[in-house]
Amino acid sequence: MYNKFIAEDLVMSEQIERIKTLIVGSGPAGYTAAIYASRADLKPVMYTGMEPGGQLTTTTEVDNFPGYPEGIDGPTMMVQLQKQAERFGTEVRIGMVTAVEFSDEIGGIHKVTVDDSKLIEAETVIISTGATAKYLNIPSEQRLRGGGVSACAVCDGFFYKNQEVAIVGAGDTAAEEASYLANICKKVTMLVRKDHMRASKAMQHRVNNLDNIEIKYNTEVDEVLGEQVVEGLRMVNNQTGEKEDIAITGLFIAIGHKPNTDIFKGQLKMDETGYIITEGKSTKTNKPGVFASGDVQDKEYRQAVTAAGTGCMAALDAERYLASIESEETVVS
Ligand SMILES: Cc1cc2nc3c(=O)[nH]c(=O)nc-3n(C[C@H](O)[C@H](O)[C@H](O)COP(=O)(O)OP(=O)(O)OC[C@H]3O[C@@H](n4cnc5c(N)ncnc54)[C@H](O)[C@@H]3O)c2cc1C
């Protein structure tokens, strides 16, 4: 909810800045939007949020982003994207958007508060705030993130080719990722907390039909074993308390993602899980001049390259929106 009280204070303190394009978030979607927007002379300002560079800064190796034949580590790739965006004039600022008030009118000005203290008035806003993968939040899992614990099977499964891995989760995504891993890995142990899976019947059927997937019901992670890298998993049966160790090299957590959209609630149309809804094949939201790109509007693919693709679309949509307003103003005058 936009804080009118803060806005009034800001007007008094003259901290308001008027810009053409504001980009919220500094992952692959935000930086790609920034590259396109700055080359189109929209003079974008980007706020990075709490995680400059986004989710890829939490991973070591990115092997599937086109243009890097030897692969690249996530943080380096994001620094390169930042440099590319800055080369064309994007102003990258550290800061968190804390409140928004989007206009309903075509050509209206969108008001955005940063760090509860600065007010930006923007003609267009590109939202690229991403999504956060949920983890179990047990100490051994957190310690081994990037050392064999991953929240993205499509991203990291390849590194465990012909090895034994485990996956935690019981929904459609977990079932999808378990089947993906089963094609690459020697064996996949799937831990399901309840005595049944939440996934659709079709997905359950697919998982059950793969010989190298073993499903353990009523089973949870007790501890991830290994010092520097994952070497095994201690599982616990939540009915009997019985513990069992297995040797694995990779553990995939597939218990869902949370889109970073809390500050846009009540302003933008979202689906039941909080992902921003965009119009058709565009990045347009229900507010004119506000666009959404990347994982914040995509629960299907969630890849750096798809995020970058929609970042490009958002900048082009913003540019066309501004051009259409300018041409209407010319006709009227
Ligand atoms: C462990 C792991 C490994 C992965 N490996 C790969 C891989 O190898 N290949 C691949 O293609 N994909 C990989 N992915 C997926 C990929 O990282 C995401 O699909 C991609 O980063 C999404 O980009 P994005 O720009 O939409 O958002 P994100 O990367 O999630 O970035 C979101 C940005 O928004 C900012 N933000 C959030 N809220 C605010 C706010 N209120 N104000 C300002 N800024 C805000 C954050 O600080 C962050 O900078 C991996 C993901 C994980 C978790």
The ligand as an ORCA input file, in Angstrom:
! r2SCAN-3c Opt
* xyz 0 1
  C      20.522    -21.902     -7.195
  C      20.000    -21.429     -8.522
  C      20.693    -21.744     -9.671
  C      20.210    -21.318    -10.897
  N      20.922    -21.643    -12.006
  C      20.474    -21.253    -13.212
  C      21.185    -21.599    -14.399
  O      22.233    -22.268    -14.350
  N      20.665    -21.193    -15.578
  C      19.508    -20.472    -15.671
  O      19.095    -20.121    -16.778
  N      18.819    -20.148    -14.572
  C      19.256    -20.509    -13.350
  N      18.544    -20.205    -12.228
  C      17.283    -19.473    -12.382
  C      17.584    -17.994    -12.605
  O      18.464    -17.547    -11.607
  C      16.297    -17.167    -12.603
  O      15.387    -17.686    -13.541
  C      16.613    -15.726    -12.963
  O      17.577    -15.190    -12.094
  C      15.344    -14.859    -12.884
  O      15.724    -13.564    -13.205
  P      14.865    -12.297    -12.778
  O      15.583    -11.139    -13.356
  O      13.452    -12.491    -13.126
  O      14.882    -12.230    -11.180
  P      15.977    -12.495    -10.045
  O      17.243    -13.038    -10.555
  O      15.227    -13.257     -9.013
  O      16.266    -11.010     -9.497
  C      15.289    -10.307     -8.818
  C      15.868     -8.953     -8.462
  O      14.839     -8.141     -7.904
  C      15.348     -7.446     -6.790
  N      14.226     -7.044     -5.943
  C      13.305     -7.819     -5.312
  N      12.427     -7.043     -4.630
  C      12.809     -5.752     -4.854
  C      12.329     -4.483     -4.412
  N      11.257     -4.372     -3.622
  N      12.971     -3.350     -4.834
  C      14.046     -3.433     -5.658
  N      14.540     -4.616     -6.117
  C      13.940     -5.752     -5.700
  C      16.335     -8.418     -6.148
  O      17.254     -7.739     -5.323
  C      16.973     -8.994     -7.418
  O      18.027     -8.154     -7.837
  C      19.006    -20.584    -10.976
  C      18.313    -20.253     -9.821
  C      18.798    -20.655     -8.596
  C      18.045    -20.275     -7.336
*
